[in-house]
Amino acid sequence: MAVLAETGMLNVTGWLWAWVFPAGLLIAAGTVLQPGTIRFLQEHGLSETNYRGRLVPTAGGVLLWLLLLLWYLYGVCVVPFSWPDSDRWMLAVTMIGFTGLLDDLLGEREVKGLRNHWKIWIEQRRITTGIVKAGTALVAGMLILLPEADMLRSGSGATLTSGNGTLWFLPFKLLLILLATNAVNLLDVRPGRALKGFFVSLLLLVWLASWKESGTEAGWNVWRLLVPLTIGAGMFAGTDLRGKAMLGDTGANMLGFALGVGFAMLTPVSVQVAALAVLAALHAITWRRSLSVIIERHALLRWLDQAGRGRS
């Protein structure tokens, strides 16, 4: 609470300028930018054949990044007190979005899933865009986590502690962020599936974050990252569900990374362990089996997957 008081976020004016007003601006900007962004992607050949054999624009996550950029610029120019270290956070997500865009542009379409990327790396010693994305996610995760750690230990710097424990938590949290980044991408093979997974996970995060005191500077930084991406995801949902455009790796990776950072920084260790177990199980299942085939075989999962999609 002291952090909020110092930054002025506890008063109504602070909330209006730091959250409500920029959110309204993003909704207005998204309404204007979305048609042009999709048309730009289509006109420049950024399209991919979907599961029905139709050629549709991909890399729709560019819209999410544009809205995040506007949010960042607003914060820098109008309310710089509201998002400390915003440059570092913006850089981390931009790195994730750029490597996702690289995959949308140059990725080998015949190489799908972690298993095949790993197989190519082991057998051919060839670096695929999937390997590049994984490496970038680790670097971006460290860019977020390391500065939040407490290095003031006995003046030696030998022991690095964070809000949840010692240096040994860093690889654990990085793995959580890495798997979360790829998890949303695993879902992005049918219209709306990735965004449904994102919104369900976000609701869980909001609920589970209440179990731990997260009103810190680092905690508010996470929400400052999630708000513009959530607004962008919500505005893109209709287009995605109708099969008019895809999030692509550009958008799916940014949303997954933001969720991973949220769980790593806002929830208790027990929740993080559970989240990591779920993500590991999801990756283990999709390592050998098609998630779409599994969903099609279960009536409830099939209904949830098709909800809102219509016949397009």
N, C-alpha and C positions, 0 to 999 in steps of 0.2 A: 504493500500500500504506500510505503514511503516513496517508492520509485514513481508511482502514479502522481502522488502529491507534488513531487519535485518537478515533474514534467507538465503539470497542469491538466492531466487527463481526468482528474476527479471532478472538475467542474463541467457544467453543461456546455459552455463555450468551447472548452478543450475537446470534448467529445464531438461536437458538431464539426469543428475544423479538422480534426485528425481522423474522423471515421465517417460520419454521415455525409458531409459535403463531398469528399472525394469519391465515396461510393456512388453517389448520385451522378457525379461527373463520369465515372467509368461506365455506368449503365447507358448514359447518353452517348458516350464515345463508342461503346461497343455496338450500339444500334447503327451508328454511321459506318464504323469500320468493317463490320462483319461481311456485308455483301461485297464490298470492294476487295477484302482480303481473299475471299473464296474465288472471286473472279480472277484476281491476280495469280493465284496458285494454278488455276485451270489454264489460263492463257500462257503460262510459262512452263507448262508440261509437268507440273507437280501433281500427277494423278496416278492412281493405282487401281487395279482391277479388284473389286470387292468379292465377297463370297458368292454373289449371284452373277458374277461375270460382267458387271457393269464398271465402266471406267468413271471414277469419281475423284474429285480433288482430295489430296491428302495433306498432311502437315498443317491441319487446321489449328494446331497449337500455337502457330505464329500469332494468332489473335490473342491468345492468353498472354503471350510474352509482351505484346504491344500494350495491353492493359496494365500489366505489371510495370512496364516502363513508364507509363503515364502516372501511375500511383507513386512510383519512385521519384519522378521529376516534381510532382506536386509536393511530396514530402520535403525534398531538398530545397525547393523555392519558397514554400509557404509555411510548413510546420516542421522544420528540421529537428526540433526537440523530440518529436514523436517516434522516430525510428532511428535509434543510435546505431552506428556502424552499418547504415543502409547500403553503402558501397560494396561492402563485403558480401552481404546477403544477395544483392542484385547480381554480383559477379558469379556467385555460386550457381544461381538458377540459370543465368545466361549460359554458363558452361554446359549445363545439362541440356538446355534447349538447343544449343548449337550442335552438340553431338547427335541429338535426336534428329535435327534437321539434316545433318550430314548423312544419317542412315536413311532418311526419307528420300534424299537426293541420290545417294550412291550405293546404298545398301544392296546386298545380293538377295534378291527376292526368293531364290531357291534355298537359302540358308535360313531356317526358322528355328527358334528355340535355343535355350542355353546348351542343350545337348549337342546340337550340330555346330555351334560356334566353338564349343570346347573341343569337339572332335577335330575340326579343321586346325585348331591351334596345336593340338597334340600330334596329329598325324602329318600335317603339312608345314607346321611352324609358320603359319600365315596369320597375320593379324586382320581380323574382320572388323567391321564397324561395331559389332556387338561387343567385342573385346575393348574397343576404344570407349564405348559407352560405359562399360563396367569400370574401367580405370578412371574415367572422368568423374563418375559418381563417387568413387572413393576419395578423390582429390577434393571435390566440392564438399563432401561430408566433413573432411578434415578442416576445410576452410571455415565451416560453420562451427564445428565442435571445439577445435583447439583454442581459439581465442576466448571461448567461454570457460575454459578450464582455469583452475587456480594454480599458478606456477610458483606462488610465493611460499615455498616450503623450505624452511631452514636455510634460506639463502643459497642453496645449492642447485635448486631446480631439478634435483634427481627424482623427486616424487611429484607426479603430476596428478592433481585431484580435481574432480568435477563435482557437480551438484549431487551425483549419486554414488561417488566412491573414488576409486583409485584409477591409475593408468590402465588397469586391466579392463575397465569398462569401455575404453575407447574402441578396441577392435570389435567388441560386442555391439556397440552402438553403430559403428560403421557398417557392420554386416546387416543390421536392421535397416539402415538407410538404403543400402545397396539392393537388398531383396525387395523392399517396398518400391523403389524406383522401377524395378523391372516388373513387379506384380501388376501394376496398372497396364503396362504394355502387354502382358499376357492376356489380359481381358479384351484388349482393343482389336478383336477380330470379328465382331458383330456390332451392328449399329446400337449405340447407347450402352453397351455392356460395360465399357471402361468407366463411363461417367456414373453409372449406377453404383459400381464398386467404389468409386471415389466418394460419392455422397454418403453412402452407408458407412464407410470408414471414417469420414469426417464427423458424422453424428456420434459414432463411437468415441472418437478422439475428444470431442467436446464434453461428453459425459465422463469419460475416464480421467480427463485432465482435472476434473473437479475433485478427484481423490487426492490430489497433491497441490500444494501451494505453488501456483504458477504465475502469480502476480509480480514477477521479477522482470527486469529489463530484458533478459533473454527470452522469457516467456512471451512478453508482448511483441518481441521481434518476430516470433513464430506466427502469431496472429496477423501481424502486419504483412507477412508473406502470404498467408493463406487467404486473406480476404479478397484481394484482387484476382487471384487464381480461381477462387470459388465463384466470383461474379462472372468471370470469363467462361468458366465451365457451365454455369447455369444458362448463360446466353447462347452457348454453342449446343446445348443439349437438344433443342428442337431440330436443328440442322443434322446433328449426328443421328438421332433416332429415325429421321426420315430417310437416312441413307444418302443425303445430299453432299456430304463431305465427311472426311475422317479426321480424327484428332492427330493421327500419325504418331510416330515416336516422339516428335517435337512436343506435343501436348501431353501424351501419356507419361513420358519420363518426368516432365516438370511436376505434374500432379502427384506422381508416385514419390518423387523426391521430397516434395513439401510435406506429404503425409509422413514419410519416414522420419524427417526432421522433427515433426510434431510429436510423434510417439517417443522418439529418442530424448526429447527435451522437456516434455510436458507431463509425462505419465510416470507412475511409480515403477520401480525395477520389476516388480512382479508382473505388471501389465506388459512391460517391454519383453520379458521372457515369453509370455503367452503369445504376444504378437509375432515374435521371432519364430516360435514353434509353428504358428499357423502359416506364416509366409514360407517357411522351410517345407512344410507339408504340401503347400500349393505348388511349389517349384518341383518337389519330388514327384508329384502326380503328373504334372505336365511334362516332366522329363521323358516319360515313356508313353503317355496317353494324351489324346486330344481332349482339351477341356470342353470343346463344343459337343463332342460325342457323349461325354459324361452328362452334360446338361440336357441334351436331347432325350436321354434315357430315363430321366426323372421328371414326372409331370409338373411338380411344383417349381423346380428349377427352370423348366422350359417355359412355364407361364410367366415367371418373374423376368426371365430373359427377354421374352417377346412383348412384355407390357410396354405400351406407349409407342411401339414400333410401327404398328399399322401394317398395311400391305405393300408399302412402297419398297 
